[in-house]
Amino acid sequence: MRELSESDPTAGAGRRRAGRPGHDAESVLGVAVRVFNERGYDGTSMEDLARALGVTKSAIYHHYSGKSELLRLSLDRALDGLFAVTREPEATSGPVADRLEHVLRRAVGVLVERLPHVTLLLRVRGNTDVEQRALERRREFDHFVSDLVREGMAAGDIRPDIDPAVASRLLFGMVNSITEWYRPGHGLGAIELGDIVAAMAFDGLRA
């Protein structure tokens, strides 16, 4: 998709109402995700998206099958970023504790870089096929982390008296909570946040 404008998509190419900017694919997705996060996916209609974009519903349908496609694109943006981390060399080789710390730090980076998409991912409840597939991929990522914890216990790198699945949930519960309060451009960046999360996870608060 090159551009989305308020003009009827069946009208002459390039025509749009004066004073109304067009939207490329990225800006359409960005606005849609913002509205989903503000209103909830179930509470957002195509009319709401058209109003936020300043275009007609038919103009959106000309490029997208509907709001479920926009949801899928956003959730994939978040999940693809997380799974890319699991394939990085630092996550697949070396001492297990170091690999786990790398995944934790980089997950914070993905959250900061793709904050609206990760926020939306954490709010889906499995009410649609798209959401169910996203939840399945989230569970797959959770299993990757749990397996790292389990491997670290076997290697003696991680204390053995903690349930691996619980440890994974607690670690990423801390990471995911960042979506509730973090505001880009107001203080800490991804690296600094990653440092703090890693310090809390591996060293704790006690001096």
PyMOL CGO cylinders between C-alpha atoms (Angstrom):
from pymol import cmd
from pymol.cgo import CYLINDER

trace = [
    CYLINDER, 0.00, 0.00, 0.00, 1.47, 3.31, -1.04, 0.3, 1, 1, 1, 1, 1, 1,
    CYLINDER, 1.47, 3.31, -1.04, -1.07, 5.75, 0.35, 0.3, 1, 1, 1, 1, 1, 1,
    CYLINDER, -1.07, 5.75, 0.35, -4.50, 5.88, 1.94, 0.3, 1, 1, 1, 1, 1, 1,
    CYLINDER, -4.50, 5.88, 1.94, -6.56, 9.03, 1.39, 0.3, 1, 1, 1, 1, 1, 1,
    CYLINDER, -6.56, 9.03, 1.39, -10.05, 10.22, 2.19, 0.3, 1, 1, 1, 1, 1, 1,
    CYLINDER, -10.05, 10.22, 2.19, -11.08, 10.05, -1.44, 0.3, 1, 1, 1, 1, 1, 1,
    CYLINDER, -11.08, 10.05, -1.44, -13.29, 7.16, -2.56, 0.3, 1, 1, 1, 1, 1, 1,
    CYLINDER, -13.29, 7.16, -2.56, -10.88, 4.39, -3.65, 0.3, 1, 1, 1, 1, 1, 1,
    CYLINDER, -10.88, 4.39, -3.65, -12.94, 3.92, -6.84, 0.3, 1, 1, 1, 1, 1, 1,
    CYLINDER, -12.94, 3.92, -6.84, -12.37, 7.54, -7.83, 0.3, 1, 1, 1, 1, 1, 1,
    CYLINDER, -12.37, 7.54, -7.83, -9.55, 8.75, -10.05, 0.3, 1, 1, 1, 1, 1, 1,
    CYLINDER, -9.55, 8.75, -10.05, -6.05, 7.88, -8.87, 0.3, 1, 1, 1, 1, 1, 1,
    CYLINDER, -6.05, 7.88, -8.87, -4.42, 10.44, -6.62, 0.3, 1, 1, 1, 1, 1, 1,
    CYLINDER, -4.42, 10.44, -6.62, -7.63, 12.40, -5.93, 0.3, 1, 1, 1, 1, 1, 1,
    CYLINDER, -7.63, 12.40, -5.93, -8.27, 13.35, -2.32, 0.3, 1, 1, 1, 1, 1, 1,
    CYLINDER, -8.27, 13.35, -2.32, -10.14, 16.13, -0.55, 0.3, 1, 1, 1, 1, 1, 1,
    CYLINDER, -10.14, 16.13, -0.55, -8.15, 19.30, -0.13, 0.3, 1, 1, 1, 1, 1, 1,
    CYLINDER, -8.15, 19.30, -0.13, -6.48, 19.72, 3.22, 0.3, 1, 1, 1, 1, 1, 1,
    CYLINDER, -6.48, 19.72, 3.22, -6.76, 16.04, 4.20, 0.3, 1, 1, 1, 1, 1, 1,
    CYLINDER, -6.76, 16.04, 4.20, -3.41, 14.24, 4.43, 0.3, 1, 1, 1, 1, 1, 1,
    CYLINDER, -3.41, 14.24, 4.43, -2.97, 10.73, 3.09, 0.3, 1, 1, 1, 1, 1, 1,
    CYLINDER, -2.97, 10.73, 3.09, -1.70, 7.83, 5.18, 0.3, 1, 1, 1, 1, 1, 1,
    CYLINDER, -1.70, 7.83, 5.18, 0.83, 5.18, 4.35, 0.3, 1, 1, 1, 1, 1, 1,
    CYLINDER, 0.83, 5.18, 4.35, 0.63, 1.65, 5.73, 0.3, 1, 1, 1, 1, 1, 1,
    CYLINDER, 0.63, 1.65, 5.73, 2.75, 2.44, 8.79, 0.3, 1, 1, 1, 1, 1, 1,
    CYLINDER, 2.75, 2.44, 8.79, 0.73, 5.47, 9.85, 0.3, 1, 1, 1, 1, 1, 1,
    CYLINDER, 0.73, 5.47, 9.85, -2.57, 3.60, 9.38, 0.3, 1, 1, 1, 1, 1, 1,
    CYLINDER, -2.57, 3.60, 9.38, -1.31, 0.80, 11.61, 0.3, 1, 1, 1, 1, 1, 1,
    CYLINDER, -1.31, 0.80, 11.61, 0.00, 3.28, 14.17, 0.3, 1, 1, 1, 1, 1, 1,
    CYLINDER, 0.00, 3.28, 14.17, -3.35, 5.09, 14.44, 0.3, 1, 1, 1, 1, 1, 1,
    CYLINDER, -3.35, 5.09, 14.44, -5.29, 1.83, 14.58, 0.3, 1, 1, 1, 1, 1, 1,
    CYLINDER, -5.29, 1.83, 14.58, -3.13, 0.47, 17.40, 0.3, 1, 1, 1, 1, 1, 1,
    CYLINDER, -3.13, 0.47, 17.40, -3.49, 3.71, 19.34, 0.3, 1, 1, 1, 1, 1, 1,
    CYLINDER, -3.49, 3.71, 19.34, -7.28, 3.52, 19.06, 0.3, 1, 1, 1, 1, 1, 1,
    CYLINDER, -7.28, 3.52, 19.06, -7.31, -0.19, 19.99, 0.3, 1, 1, 1, 1, 1, 1,
    CYLINDER, -7.31, -0.19, 19.99, -5.28, 0.58, 23.11, 0.3, 1, 1, 1, 1, 1, 1,
    CYLINDER, -5.28, 0.58, 23.11, -7.50, 3.51, 24.04, 0.3, 1, 1, 1, 1, 1, 1,
    CYLINDER, -7.50, 3.51, 24.04, -10.90, 1.91, 23.40, 0.3, 1, 1, 1, 1, 1, 1,
    CYLINDER, -10.90, 1.91, 23.40, -10.11, -1.79, 23.52, 0.3, 1, 1, 1, 1, 1, 1,
    CYLINDER, -10.11, -1.79, 23.52, -10.13, -3.91, 20.39, 0.3, 1, 1, 1, 1, 1, 1,
    CYLINDER, -10.13, -3.91, 20.39, -13.68, -5.17, 20.93, 0.3, 1, 1, 1, 1, 1, 1,
    CYLINDER, -13.68, -5.17, 20.93, -14.87, -1.63, 21.63, 0.3, 1, 1, 1, 1, 1, 1,
    CYLINDER, -14.87, -1.63, 21.63, -13.38, -0.22, 18.42, 0.3, 1, 1, 1, 1, 1, 1,
    CYLINDER, -13.38, -0.22, 18.42, -15.44, -0.11, 15.23, 0.3, 1, 1, 1, 1, 1, 1,
    CYLINDER, -15.44, -0.11, 15.23, -14.32, 0.58, 11.69, 0.3, 1, 1, 1, 1, 1, 1,
    CYLINDER, -14.32, 0.58, 11.69, -16.19, 3.87, 12.04, 0.3, 1, 1, 1, 1, 1, 1,
    CYLINDER, -16.19, 3.87, 12.04, -13.95, 4.75, 14.99, 0.3, 1, 1, 1, 1, 1, 1,
    CYLINDER, -13.95, 4.75, 14.99, -10.84, 3.96, 12.93, 0.3, 1, 1, 1, 1, 1, 1,
    CYLINDER, -10.84, 3.96, 12.93, -12.08, 5.95, 9.95, 0.3, 1, 1, 1, 1, 1, 1,
    CYLINDER, -12.08, 5.95, 9.95, -12.80, 8.93, 12.19, 0.3, 1, 1, 1, 1, 1, 1,
    CYLINDER, -12.80, 8.93, 12.19, -9.36, 8.77, 13.80, 0.3, 1, 1, 1, 1, 1, 1,
    CYLINDER, -9.36, 8.77, 13.80, -7.68, 8.54, 10.39, 0.3, 1, 1, 1, 1, 1, 1,
    CYLINDER, -7.68, 8.54, 10.39, -9.84, 11.24, 8.81, 0.3, 1, 1, 1, 1, 1, 1,
    CYLINDER, -9.84, 11.24, 8.81, -10.87, 8.94, 5.94, 0.3, 1, 1, 1, 1, 1, 1,
    CYLINDER, -10.87, 8.94, 5.94, -13.89, 6.94, 4.88, 0.3, 1, 1, 1, 1, 1, 1,
    CYLINDER, -13.89, 6.94, 4.88, -14.43, 3.32, 5.90, 0.3, 1, 1, 1, 1, 1, 1,
    CYLINDER, -14.43, 3.32, 5.90, -14.40, 2.33, 2.23, 0.3, 1, 1, 1, 1, 1, 1,
    CYLINDER, -14.40, 2.33, 2.23, -10.91, 3.80, 1.91, 0.3, 1, 1, 1, 1, 1, 1,
    CYLINDER, -10.91, 3.80, 1.91, -9.68, 1.53, 4.72, 0.3, 1, 1, 1, 1, 1, 1,
    CYLINDER, -9.68, 1.53, 4.72, -11.43, -1.52, 3.25, 0.3, 1, 1, 1, 1, 1, 1,
    CYLINDER, -11.43, -1.52, 3.25, -9.73, -0.81, -0.05, 0.3, 1, 1, 1, 1, 1, 1,
    CYLINDER, -9.73, -0.81, -0.05, -6.40, -1.71, 1.59, 0.3, 1, 1, 1, 1, 1, 1,
    CYLINDER, -6.40, -1.71, 1.59, -7.34, -3.94, 4.55, 0.3, 1, 1, 1, 1, 1, 1,
    CYLINDER, -7.34, -3.94, 4.55, -9.86, -6.71, 5.03, 0.3, 1, 1, 1, 1, 1, 1,
    CYLINDER, -9.86, -6.71, 5.03, -10.95, -5.17, 8.32, 0.3, 1, 1, 1, 1, 1, 1,
    CYLINDER, -10.95, -5.17, 8.32, -9.84, -4.37, 11.83, 0.3, 1, 1, 1, 1, 1, 1,
    CYLINDER, -9.84, -4.37, 11.83, -8.79, -8.00, 12.47, 0.3, 1, 1, 1, 1, 1, 1,
    CYLINDER, -8.79, -8.00, 12.47, -6.04, -7.64, 9.87, 0.3, 1, 1, 1, 1, 1, 1,
    CYLINDER, -6.04, -7.64, 9.87, -4.76, -4.52, 11.61, 0.3, 1, 1, 1, 1, 1, 1,
    CYLINDER, -4.76, -4.52, 11.61, -4.83, -6.40, 14.93, 0.3, 1, 1, 1, 1, 1, 1,
    CYLINDER, -4.83, -6.40, 14.93, -2.88, -9.30, 13.42, 0.3, 1, 1, 1, 1, 1, 1,
    CYLINDER, -2.88, -9.30, 13.42, -0.24, -6.98, 11.98, 0.3, 1, 1, 1, 1, 1, 1,
    CYLINDER, -0.24, -6.98, 11.98, 0.24, -5.28, 15.33, 0.3, 1, 1, 1, 1, 1, 1,
    CYLINDER, 0.24, -5.28, 15.33, 0.43, -8.49, 17.36, 0.3, 1, 1, 1, 1, 1, 1,
    CYLINDER, 0.43, -8.49, 17.36, 2.89, -9.96, 14.86, 0.3, 1, 1, 1, 1, 1, 1,
    CYLINDER, 2.89, -9.96, 14.86, 5.02, -6.84, 15.21, 0.3, 1, 1, 1, 1, 1, 1,
    CYLINDER, 5.02, -6.84, 15.21, 5.33, -7.44, 18.95, 0.3, 1, 1, 1, 1, 1, 1,
    CYLINDER, 5.33, -7.44, 18.95, 5.77, -11.22, 18.79, 0.3, 1, 1, 1, 1, 1, 1,
    CYLINDER, 5.77, -11.22, 18.79, 8.20, -11.20, 15.88, 0.3, 1, 1, 1, 1, 1, 1,
    CYLINDER, 8.20, -11.20, 15.88, 10.42, -8.85, 17.87, 0.3, 1, 1, 1, 1, 1, 1,
    CYLINDER, 10.42, -8.85, 17.87, 10.42, -11.17, 20.88, 0.3, 1, 1, 1, 1, 1, 1,
    CYLINDER, 10.42, -11.17, 20.88, 11.12, -14.30, 18.84, 0.3, 1, 1, 1, 1, 1, 1,
    CYLINDER, 11.12, -14.30, 18.84, 13.95, -12.54, 17.01, 0.3, 1, 1, 1, 1, 1, 1,
    CYLINDER, 13.95, -12.54, 17.01, 15.61, -12.16, 20.41, 0.3, 1, 1, 1, 1, 1, 1,
    CYLINDER, 15.61, -12.16, 20.41, 15.48, -15.93, 20.98, 0.3, 1, 1, 1, 1, 1, 1,
    CYLINDER, 15.48, -15.93, 20.98, 17.49, -16.48, 17.79, 0.3, 1, 1, 1, 1, 1, 1,
    CYLINDER, 17.49, -16.48, 17.79, 20.30, -14.06, 18.64, 0.3, 1, 1, 1, 1, 1, 1,
    CYLINDER, 20.30, -14.06, 18.64, 23.70, -15.69, 19.29, 0.3, 1, 1, 1, 1, 1, 1,
    CYLINDER, 23.70, -15.69, 19.29, 23.77, -14.39, 22.86, 0.3, 1, 1, 1, 1, 1, 1,
    CYLINDER, 23.77, -14.39, 22.86, 20.48, -16.19, 23.54, 0.3, 1, 1, 1, 1, 1, 1,
    CYLINDER, 20.48, -16.19, 23.54, 21.55, -19.53, 22.08, 0.3, 1, 1, 1, 1, 1, 1,
    CYLINDER, 21.55, -19.53, 22.08, 25.13, -20.05, 23.28, 0.3, 1, 1, 1, 1, 1, 1,
    CYLINDER, 25.13, -20.05, 23.28, 27.23, -19.40, 26.36, 0.3, 1, 1, 1, 1, 1, 1,
    CYLINDER, 27.23, -19.40, 26.36, 26.47, -19.79, 30.08, 0.3, 1, 1, 1, 1, 1, 1,
    CYLINDER, 26.47, -19.79, 30.08, 22.76, -20.21, 30.67, 0.3, 1, 1, 1, 1, 1, 1,
    CYLINDER, 22.76, -20.21, 30.67, 22.47, -17.37, 33.18, 0.3, 1, 1, 1, 1, 1, 1,
    CYLINDER, 22.47, -17.37, 33.18, 24.08, -15.01, 30.66, 0.3, 1, 1, 1, 1, 1, 1,
    CYLINDER, 24.08, -15.01, 30.66, 21.66, -16.17, 27.96, 0.3, 1, 1, 1, 1, 1, 1,
    CYLINDER, 21.66, -16.17, 27.96, 18.69, -15.62, 30.23, 0.3, 1, 1, 1, 1, 1, 1,
    CYLINDER, 18.69, -15.62, 30.23, 19.92, -12.16, 31.17, 0.3, 1, 1, 1, 1, 1, 1,
    CYLINDER, 19.92, -12.16, 31.17, 20.38, -11.31, 27.48, 0.3, 1, 1, 1, 1, 1, 1,
    CYLINDER, 20.38, -11.31, 27.48, 16.82, -12.39, 26.66, 0.3, 1, 1, 1, 1, 1, 1,
    CYLINDER, 16.82, -12.39, 26.66, 15.50, -10.34, 29.58, 0.3, 1, 1, 1, 1, 1, 1,
    CYLINDER, 15.50, -10.34, 29.58, 17.40, -7.20, 28.59, 0.3, 1, 1, 1, 1, 1, 1,
    CYLINDER, 17.40, -7.20, 28.59, 16.49, -7.50, 24.91, 0.3, 1, 1, 1, 1, 1, 1,
    CYLINDER, 16.49, -7.50, 24.91, 12.84, -8.13, 25.74, 0.3, 1, 1, 1, 1, 1, 1,
    CYLINDER, 12.84, -8.13, 25.74, 12.85, -4.78, 27.54, 0.3, 1, 1, 1, 1, 1, 1,
    CYLINDER, 12.85, -4.78, 27.54, 14.35, -3.27, 24.38, 0.3, 1, 1, 1, 1, 1, 1,
    CYLINDER, 14.35, -3.27, 24.38, 11.62, -4.77, 22.21, 0.3, 1, 1, 1, 1, 1, 1,
    CYLINDER, 11.62, -4.77, 22.21, 8.98, -3.43, 24.59, 0.3, 1, 1, 1, 1, 1, 1,
    CYLINDER, 8.98, -3.43, 24.59, 10.41, 0.08, 24.46, 0.3, 1, 1, 1, 1, 1, 1,
    CYLINDER, 10.41, 0.08, 24.46, 10.92, 0.04, 20.68, 0.3, 1, 1, 1, 1, 1, 1,
    CYLINDER, 10.92, 0.04, 20.68, 7.46, -1.42, 19.96, 0.3, 1, 1, 1, 1, 1, 1,
    CYLINDER, 7.46, -1.42, 19.96, 5.57, -0.16, 22.99, 0.3, 1, 1, 1, 1, 1, 1,
    CYLINDER, 5.57, -0.16, 22.99, 2.08, 0.28, 21.44, 0.3, 1, 1, 1, 1, 1, 1,
    CYLINDER, 2.08, 0.28, 21.44, 2.21, -3.17, 19.83, 0.3, 1, 1, 1, 1, 1, 1,
    CYLINDER, 2.21, -3.17, 19.83, 3.45, -4.93, 22.99, 0.3, 1, 1, 1, 1, 1, 1,
    CYLINDER, 3.45, -4.93, 22.99, 0.82, -3.07, 25.04, 0.3, 1, 1, 1, 1, 1, 1,
    CYLINDER, 0.82, -3.07, 25.04, -1.88, -4.36, 22.72, 0.3, 1, 1, 1, 1, 1, 1,
    CYLINDER, -1.88, -4.36, 22.72, -0.45, -7.89, 22.86, 0.3, 1, 1, 1, 1, 1, 1,
    CYLINDER, -0.45, -7.89, 22.86, -0.65, -7.89, 26.66, 0.3, 1, 1, 1, 1, 1, 1,
    CYLINDER, -0.65, -7.89, 26.66, -4.31, -6.86, 26.54, 0.3, 1, 1, 1, 1, 1, 1,
    CYLINDER, -4.31, -6.86, 26.54, -5.68, -9.54, 24.20, 0.3, 1, 1, 1, 1, 1, 1,
    CYLINDER, -5.68, -9.54, 24.20, -7.88, -12.16, 25.83, 0.3, 1, 1, 1, 1, 1, 1,
    CYLINDER, -7.88, -12.16, 25.83, -8.35, -14.76, 23.10, 0.3, 1, 1, 1, 1, 1, 1,
    CYLINDER, -8.35, -14.76, 23.10, -11.79, -13.62, 21.96, 0.3, 1, 1, 1, 1, 1, 1,
    CYLINDER, -11.79, -13.62, 21.96, -10.94, -14.05, 18.26, 0.3, 1, 1, 1, 1, 1, 1,
    CYLINDER, -10.94, -14.05, 18.26, -8.89, -16.45, 16.15, 0.3, 1, 1, 1, 1, 1, 1,
    CYLINDER, -8.89, -16.45, 16.15, -6.22, -13.77, 15.72, 0.3, 1, 1, 1, 1, 1, 1,
    CYLINDER, -6.22, -13.77, 15.72, -5.98, -13.29, 19.48, 0.3, 1, 1, 1, 1, 1, 1,
    CYLINDER, -5.98, -13.29, 19.48, -5.88, -17.03, 20.14, 0.3, 1, 1, 1, 1, 1, 1,
    CYLINDER, -5.88, -17.03, 20.14, -2.97, -17.48, 17.73, 0.3, 1, 1, 1, 1, 1, 1,
    CYLINDER, -2.97, -17.48, 17.73, -1.15, -14.61, 19.44, 0.3, 1, 1, 1, 1, 1, 1,
    CYLINDER, -1.15, -14.61, 19.44, -1.67, -16.19, 22.86, 0.3, 1, 1, 1, 1, 1, 1,
    CYLINDER, -1.67, -16.19, 22.86, -0.32, -19.48, 21.53, 0.3, 1, 1, 1, 1, 1, 1,
    CYLINDER, -0.32, -19.48, 21.53, 2.83, -17.71, 20.38, 0.3, 1, 1, 1, 1, 1, 1,
    CYLINDER, 2.83, -17.71, 20.38, 3.13, -15.97, 23.76, 0.3, 1, 1, 1, 1, 1, 1,
    CYLINDER, 3.13, -15.97, 23.76, 3.00, -19.37, 25.46, 0.3, 1, 1, 1, 1, 1, 1,
    CYLINDER, 3.00, -19.37, 25.46, 5.69, -20.62, 23.10, 0.3, 1, 1, 1, 1, 1, 1,
    CYLINDER, 5.69, -20.62, 23.10, 7.93, -17.70, 24.13, 0.3, 1, 1, 1, 1, 1, 1,
    CYLINDER, 7.93, -17.70, 24.13, 7.17, -18.40, 27.80, 0.3, 1, 1, 1, 1, 1, 1,
    CYLINDER, 7.17, -18.40, 27.80, 8.23, -22.01, 27.29, 0.3, 1, 1, 1, 1, 1, 1,
    CYLINDER, 8.23, -22.01, 27.29, 11.52, -20.84, 25.77, 0.3, 1, 1, 1, 1, 1, 1,
    CYLINDER, 11.52, -20.84, 25.77, 12.26, -18.80, 28.89, 0.3, 1, 1, 1, 1, 1, 1,
    CYLINDER, 12.26, -18.80, 28.89, 11.14, -21.59, 31.23, 0.3, 1, 1, 1, 1, 1, 1,
    CYLINDER, 11.14, -21.59, 31.23, 13.42, -24.02, 29.42, 0.3, 1, 1, 1, 1, 1, 1,
    CYLINDER, 13.42, -24.02, 29.42, 16.33, -21.61, 29.90, 0.3, 1, 1, 1, 1, 1, 1,
    CYLINDER, 16.33, -21.61, 29.90, 15.61, -21.43, 33.63, 0.3, 1, 1, 1, 1, 1, 1,
    CYLINDER, 15.61, -21.43, 33.63, 15.36, -25.23, 33.80, 0.3, 1, 1, 1, 1, 1, 1,
    CYLINDER, 15.36, -25.23, 33.80, 18.62, -25.61, 31.90, 0.3, 1, 1, 1, 1, 1, 1,
    CYLINDER, 18.62, -25.61, 31.90, 20.31, -23.12, 34.21, 0.3, 1, 1, 1, 1, 1, 1,
    CYLINDER, 20.31, -23.12, 34.21, 19.19, -25.08, 37.25, 0.3, 1, 1, 1, 1, 1, 1,
    CYLINDER, 19.19, -25.08, 37.25, 20.60, -28.29, 35.81, 0.3, 1, 1, 1, 1, 1, 1,
    CYLINDER, 20.60, -28.29, 35.81, 23.91, -26.52, 35.09, 0.3, 1, 1, 1, 1, 1, 1,
    CYLINDER, 23.91, -26.52, 35.09, 24.09, -25.05, 38.56, 0.3, 1, 1, 1, 1, 1, 1,
    CYLINDER, 24.09, -25.05, 38.56, 23.90, -21.47, 37.24, 0.3, 1, 1, 1, 1, 1, 1,
    CYLINDER, 23.90, -21.47, 37.24, 20.46, -20.78, 38.74, 0.3, 1, 1, 1, 1, 1, 1,
    CYLINDER, 20.46, -20.78, 38.74, 19.18, -21.69, 42.20, 0.3, 1, 1, 1, 1, 1, 1,
    CYLINDER, 19.18, -21.69, 42.20, 17.27, -24.98, 42.07, 0.3, 1, 1, 1, 1, 1, 1,
    CYLINDER, 17.27, -24.98, 42.07, 14.49, -24.22, 44.56, 0.3, 1, 1, 1, 1, 1, 1,
    CYLINDER, 14.49, -24.22, 44.56, 12.30, -22.14, 42.23, 0.3, 1, 1, 1, 1, 1, 1,
    CYLINDER, 12.30, -22.14, 42.23, 9.73, -23.52, 39.82, 0.3, 1, 1, 1, 1, 1, 1,
    CYLINDER, 9.73, -23.52, 39.82, 10.92, -22.69, 36.27, 0.3, 1, 1, 1, 1, 1, 1,
    CYLINDER, 10.92, -22.69, 36.27, 7.46, -21.73, 34.98, 0.3, 1, 1, 1, 1, 1, 1,
    CYLINDER, 7.46, -21.73, 34.98, 6.83, -19.48, 37.98, 0.3, 1, 1, 1, 1, 1, 1,
    CYLINDER, 6.83, -19.48, 37.98, 10.26, -17.89, 37.57, 0.3, 1, 1, 1, 1, 1, 1,
    CYLINDER, 10.26, -17.89, 37.57, 9.51, -17.17, 33.91, 0.3, 1, 1, 1, 1, 1, 1,
    CYLINDER, 9.51, -17.17, 33.91, 6.16, -15.59, 34.77, 0.3, 1, 1, 1, 1, 1, 1,
    CYLINDER, 6.16, -15.59, 34.77, 7.66, -13.45, 37.51, 0.3, 1, 1, 1, 1, 1, 1,
    CYLINDER, 7.66, -13.45, 37.51, 10.56, -12.27, 35.34, 0.3, 1, 1, 1, 1, 1, 1,
    CYLINDER, 10.56, -12.27, 35.34, 8.33, -11.26, 32.47, 0.3, 1, 1, 1, 1, 1, 1,
    CYLINDER, 8.33, -11.26, 32.47, 5.61, -9.98, 34.75, 0.3, 1, 1, 1, 1, 1, 1,
    CYLINDER, 5.61, -9.98, 34.75, 8.20, -7.41, 35.80, 0.3, 1, 1, 1, 1, 1, 1,
    CYLINDER, 8.20, -7.41, 35.80, 9.07, -6.63, 32.17, 0.3, 1, 1, 1, 1, 1, 1,
    CYLINDER, 9.07, -6.63, 32.17, 5.44, -6.45, 31.05, 0.3, 1, 1, 1, 1, 1, 1,
    CYLINDER, 5.44, -6.45, 31.05, 4.51, -4.07, 33.86, 0.3, 1, 1, 1, 1, 1, 1,
    CYLINDER, 4.51, -4.07, 33.86, 6.65, -1.45, 32.13, 0.3, 1, 1, 1, 1, 1, 1,
    CYLINDER, 6.65, -1.45, 32.13, 3.83, -0.91, 29.62, 0.3, 1, 1, 1, 1, 1, 1,
    CYLINDER, 3.83, -0.91, 29.62, 1.65, 0.47, 32.40, 0.3, 1, 1, 1, 1, 1, 1,
    CYLINDER, 1.65, 0.47, 32.40, 3.90, 3.37, 33.37, 0.3, 1, 1, 1, 1, 1, 1,
    CYLINDER, 3.90, 3.37, 33.37, 6.68, 3.87, 30.82, 0.3, 1, 1, 1, 1, 1, 1,
    CYLINDER, 6.68, 3.87, 30.82, 6.44, 6.96, 28.63, 0.3, 1, 1, 1, 1, 1, 1,
    CYLINDER, 6.44, 6.96, 28.63, 9.01, 7.34, 25.80, 0.3, 1, 1, 1, 1, 1, 1,
    CYLINDER, 9.01, 7.34, 25.80, 11.12, 10.45, 26.06, 0.3, 1, 1, 1, 1, 1, 1,
    CYLINDER, 11.12, 10.45, 26.06, 10.50, 10.93, 29.76, 0.3, 1, 1, 1, 1, 1, 1,
    CYLINDER, 10.50, 10.93, 29.76, 13.57, 9.61, 31.56, 0.3, 1, 1, 1, 1, 1, 1,
    CYLINDER, 13.57, 9.61, 31.56, 15.06, 6.18, 31.09, 0.3, 1, 1, 1, 1, 1, 1,
    CYLINDER, 15.06, 6.18, 31.09, 15.79, 4.60, 27.73, 0.3, 1, 1, 1, 1, 1, 1,
    CYLINDER, 15.79, 4.60, 27.73, 15.78, 0.92, 26.76, 0.3, 1, 1, 1, 1, 1, 1,
    CYLINDER, 15.78, 0.92, 26.76, 19.34, 0.21, 27.87, 0.3, 1, 1, 1, 1, 1, 1,
    CYLINDER, 19.34, 0.21, 27.87, 18.95, 1.86, 31.27, 0.3, 1, 1, 1, 1, 1, 1,
    CYLINDER, 18.95, 1.86, 31.27, 15.63, 0.08, 31.85, 0.3, 1, 1, 1, 1, 1, 1,
    CYLINDER, 15.63, 0.08, 31.85, 17.21, -3.22, 30.86, 0.3, 1, 1, 1, 1, 1, 1,
    CYLINDER, 17.21, -3.22, 30.86, 20.04, -2.63, 33.34, 0.3, 1, 1, 1, 1, 1, 1,
    CYLINDER, 20.04, -2.63, 33.34, 17.57, -2.03, 36.17, 0.3, 1, 1, 1, 1, 1, 1,
    CYLINDER, 17.57, -2.03, 36.17, 15.39, -5.03, 35.34, 0.3, 1, 1, 1, 1, 1, 1,
    CYLINDER, 15.39, -5.03, 35.34, 18.44, -7.30, 35.09, 0.3, 1, 1, 1, 1, 1, 1,
    CYLINDER, 18.44, -7.30, 35.09, 19.82, -6.00, 38.39, 0.3, 1, 1, 1, 1, 1, 1,
    CYLINDER, 19.82, -6.00, 38.39, 16.48, -6.57, 40.12, 0.3, 1, 1, 1, 1, 1, 1,
    CYLINDER, 16.48, -6.57, 40.12, 16.09, -10.05, 38.63, 0.3, 1, 1, 1, 1, 1, 1,
    CYLINDER, 16.09, -10.05, 38.63, 19.59, -11.35, 39.24, 0.3, 1, 1, 1, 1, 1, 1,
    CYLINDER, 19.59, -11.35, 39.24, 20.84, -9.34, 42.23, 0.3, 1, 1, 1, 1, 1, 1,
    CYLINDER, 20.84, -9.34, 42.23, 17.71, -8.26, 44.07, 0.3, 1, 1, 1, 1, 1, 1,
    CYLINDER, 17.71, -8.26, 44.07, 17.28, -5.14, 46.22, 0.3, 1, 1, 1, 1, 1, 1,
    CYLINDER, 17.28, -5.14, 46.22, 19.34, -6.10, 49.24, 0.3, 1, 1, 1, 1, 1, 1,
    CYLINDER, 19.34, -6.10, 49.24, 22.66, -4.21, 49.40, 0.3, 1, 1, 1, 1, 1, 1,
]
cmd.load_cgo(trace, "trace")
